[in-house]
Amino acid sequence: MESLVSPQWLADETGAADLRIVDASWFLPDMGRDARAEYERRHIPGAVFLNLADVSDSESSLPMMLSSADMFADRMSALGLGDGCRIVVYDNSPLHTAARAWWMLRLYGAQRVAILDGGLARWEAEGRPLESGADTLPPRRFAGARDDRGVRDLAAMKANLSSGAEQVVDARSPARFAGAEAESRPGVEPGHIPGAKNVYYADLFREDGTWKRGADLRQAFEDAGVEIDRPVVTTCGSGVTAAVLLFGLHLLGNEAALYDGSWTEWGADPDTPKQTGIM
């Protein structure tokens, strides 16, 4: 199964015993939208709802941090996602949050995971069927274990300042990256990690909401000075849109890492250097 699938592919595979469809829509609080309510109003037939906040570490002071492997496995099992499944994730969020779900599922051991290109909007635009209510599936064993080789913490990011072993690529808007826009979270300074490159996550998509591919996708990174063939760690505000960059790099053959604490952690730490302006 390819990492990015079309609505036609999904329609053709619907009903297969090993296929699971997941709505991973998620919104920031200030967006005023309720992802679960929207899912229950309309979703792709057979899709279950994955609340990304429900699989974050509730004991962390930082938002959206990865949970323990056991907690994640329990939640996936309850959704009917498990060993041997092919999983297709989609969203209806301007944050393209299916990428975060894709990254997490793979990180915790799911072997075959794809994103629906264009998400719910494209599915609906093509006149494909929708249903309301909430779908449930029988529990299924999810035996994954968390693989932290693709995760970076604060200590690793501080060490990288000196080593420069990994390019740091920030998914936030140019204004937030430059520090020209105040941060919404109390105690978080504006700016970015020194030396980071800025690739706004929204620039990885075409006007119709589908992913750029090939030379167009590569250009989005190269225009920011990112060398595709060198190691990359992605970051953003809280680790969500960083996964969009990570998936884009995956499509280009670069298996990047993700700084889960992202700017919420770095920007609030009085001991970390901050840089402003556009490089």
C-alpha positions in Angstrom: 0.0 0.0 0.0 1.3 3.4 -0.9 1.6 6.1 1.8 -0.7 8.4 -0.1 -3.9 7.0 -1.6 -6.7 8.5 -3.7 -10.4 8.5 -3.0 -10.9 6.1 -5.9 -8.4 3.7 -4.4 -10.2 3.9 -1.1 -13.6 3.4 -2.7 -12.3 0.3 -4.5 -10.9 -1.2 -1.3 -13.9 -0.4 0.9 -15.3 -3.5 2.4 -12.0 -5.4 2.5 -11.7 -7.3 5.8 -8.3 -5.9 6.7 -9.1 -2.2 5.9 -9.7 0.4 8.6 -10.6 4.0 7.9 -9.8 6.6 10.5 -11.0 10.2 10.8 -8.2 12.1 12.6 -9.5 15.6 12.3 -8.3 17.9 15.1 -8.6 21.7 15.7 -7.0 24.2 17.8 -9.2 25.6 20.6 -9.4 29.0 19.0 -10.8 27.6 15.8 -14.2 27.1 17.4 -14.8 23.7 15.8 -15.7 20.4 17.4 -14.0 17.5 15.5 -16.1 14.7 17.0 -19.3 16.5 16.4 -18.3 17.2 12.8 -17.4 13.5 12.4 -20.8 12.4 13.7 -22.5 14.7 11.3 -20.7 13.3 8.3 -17.8 11.0 7.7 -16.6 8.4 5.2 -18.7 5.2 5.6 -17.0 2.8 8.1 -14.6 5.4 9.5 -13.9 5.5 13.2 -12.9 8.7 15.0 -9.5 9.1 16.5 -9.2 12.1 18.9 -5.5 13.0 18.8 -5.8 14.7 22.2 -7.0 11.4 23.7 -3.7 9.7 22.7 -1.5 12.5 24.1 0.3 12.4 27.4 -2.2 13.8 29.9 0.5 14.1 32.6 2.7 16.4 30.5 2.6 20.1 30.9 3.1 20.4 27.2 0.2 19.9 24.7 -0.1 16.9 22.3 3.0 15.0 23.6 3.4 11.3 22.8 1.8 8.9 25.3 3.2 5.6 26.6 3.1 2.6 24.2 0.6 0.8 26.4 -1.8 3.7 26.4 -1.6 4.1 22.7 -2.1 0.4 22.1 -5.1 0.3 24.4 -6.8 3.2 22.5 -6.0 1.7 19.1 -7.3 -1.7 20.2 -10.5 -0.1 21.4 -11.0 1.6 18.0 -10.6 -1.8 16.2 -7.2 -1.0 14.8 -4.6 -3.7 15.2 -2.1 -6.1 13.9 -2.4 -6.9 10.2 -4.7 -4.0 9.4 -4.3 -1.6 6.5 -5.1 1.8 7.9 -6.1 4.9 5.9 -6.3 8.1 7.9 -7.9 11.4 6.7 -9.0 14.7 8.1 -11.2 17.7 7.5 -8.9 20.2 9.2 -6.9 23.1 7.8 -4.0 21.8 10.0 -3.9 18.5 7.9 -3.9 16.5 11.1 -4.0 13.1 9.4 -0.2 13.5 9.1 0.1 13.5 12.9 -2.0 10.3 13.1 0.0 8.7 10.3 3.3 9.5 12.1 2.0 8.2 15.5 0.6 5.0 14.1 3.9 4.2 12.4 5.9 5.2 15.4 4.0 2.8 17.6 4.4 -0.1 15.2 1.6 -0.1 12.7 3.1 -1.4 9.5 0.7 -0.3 6.7 -0.7 3.2 7.1 -1.7 5.7 4.4 -3.2 9.2 4.2 -6.2 9.9 2.0 -5.1 12.6 -0.5 -7.3 15.6 -0.2 -9.1 14.3 2.9 -12.8 14.5 3.5 -13.2 17.6 1.3 -11.9 15.8 -1.8 -14.0 12.7 -1.0 -17.1 14.8 -0.7 -16.3 17.0 -3.8 -16.2 13.8 -5.9 -19.8 13.0 -4.8 -18.8 9.9 -2.8 -21.1 8.6 0.0 -21.1 9.9 3.5 -22.8 8.7 6.7 -23.7 10.2 10.1 -23.5 8.8 13.6 -20.6 7.0 15.1 -19.1 3.8 13.7 -17.6 1.2 16.0 -15.5 -1.8 15.3 -14.8 -4.9 17.4 -11.6 -4.5 19.6 -8.5 -5.8 17.9 -5.1 -6.5 19.4 -2.6 -3.7 18.8 0.8 -5.0 19.8 3.1 -2.1 18.8 5.9 -0.7 20.8 7.1 2.9 20.6 10.1 3.5 18.5 11.8 6.7 19.6 14.4 6.8 16.9 12.3 9.3 15.0 11.6 11.5 18.0 13.7 14.4 19.3 13.6 15.8 22.8 14.8 19.1 24.3 18.3 17.7 25.1 18.7 16.4 21.6 17.7 19.7 20.1 20.1 21.7 22.3 22.9 19.3 21.3 22.1 19.8 17.7 22.7 23.6 18.0 26.4 22.7 18.3 26.7 19.7 16.1 24.4 20.8 13.2 23.9 17.1 12.5 20.3 17.6 11.6 18.6 20.5 9.7 15.8 22.0 11.7 12.7 22.8 9.7 9.8 24.8 11.3 6.3 24.3 9.9 4.8 27.5 11.5 3.7 30.5 9.5 6.4 33.0 8.4 5.1 35.6 10.9 5.3 33.2 13.9 8.6 31.9 12.7 10.0 35.4 12.5 8.7 36.3 15.9 6.5 39.1 14.4 3.4 37.5 15.8 2.9 37.0 19.6 2.6 33.5 20.8 -0.9 32.6 22.2 0.5 30.4 25.1 1.5 32.2 28.3 5.2 32.3 28.9 6.2 31.3 25.4 8.5 33.8 23.7 8.2 34.5 20.0 10.8 33.5 17.5 12.4 30.2 16.4 15.3 27.8 17.1 18.6 29.4 15.9 19.5 28.2 12.4 16.1 26.7 11.6 14.6 26.9 8.2 11.0 27.8 7.7 8.7 25.8 5.4 5.1 26.7 6.1 3.1 23.5 6.2 0.3 24.9 4.0 2.7 25.4 1.2 2.9 21.6 0.7 -0.6 21.5 -0.8 -2.2 22.4 -4.1 -5.2 24.8 -4.2 -7.6 21.8 -4.2 -6.1 20.5 -0.9 -4.2 17.6 -2.4 -0.5 17.1 -1.7 2.1 18.5 -4.0 4.3 15.8 -5.5 7.6 15.4 -7.1 9.4 18.5 -8.3 6.7 20.8 -6.9 7.0 19.3 -3.4 10.8 19.3 -3.5 10.8 22.9 -4.5 8.8 23.9 -1.4 11.7 22.6 0.7 14.6 23.7 -1.5 13.2 27.3 -1.7 13.8 27.5 2.1 17.3 26.1 1.8 16.5 22.6 3.0 18.8 19.9 1.5 16.5 17.0 0.9 19.3 14.4 1.1 20.5 15.5 4.5 19.0 14.5 7.9 16.1 16.7 9.0 14.1 17.2 12.2 10.8 19.0 12.0 9.2 21.3 14.5 6.2 23.6 14.8 4.1 24.9 17.7 3.1 21.7 19.4 4.2 18.9 17.1 1.1 18.6 15.0 1.9 20.5 11.7 5.5 19.3 12.1 4.2 16.0 11.1 2.9 17.5 7.8 6.5 18.4 6.9 7.7 15.0 8.0 5.1 13.3 5.7 6.1 15.6 2.8 9.8 14.6 3.3 8.7 11.0 3.5 7.2 11.3 0.0 10.6 12.6 -1.1 12.4 9.7 0.4 13.7 11.5 3.5 12.7 9.8 6.8 12.9 12.8 9.1 12.6 13.0 12.9 10.1 15.2 14.8 10.7 17.4 17.8 7.6 16.6 19.9 7.9 19.5 22.4 8.4 21.9 19.5 8.2 25.7 20.1 5.8 25.4 23.1 8.7 23.7 25.0 11.7 25.6 23.4 10.0 29.0 23.6 9.1 28.7 27.2 12.5 27.5 28.4 14.5 30.5 29.7 17.8 28.7 29.0 17.2 28.1 25.2 18.4 30.7 22.7 15.8 32.3 20.5 16.2 33.9 17.1 13.8 36.3 15.3 13.5 37.5 11.8 13.7 35.5 8.5 17.0 34.0 7.6 
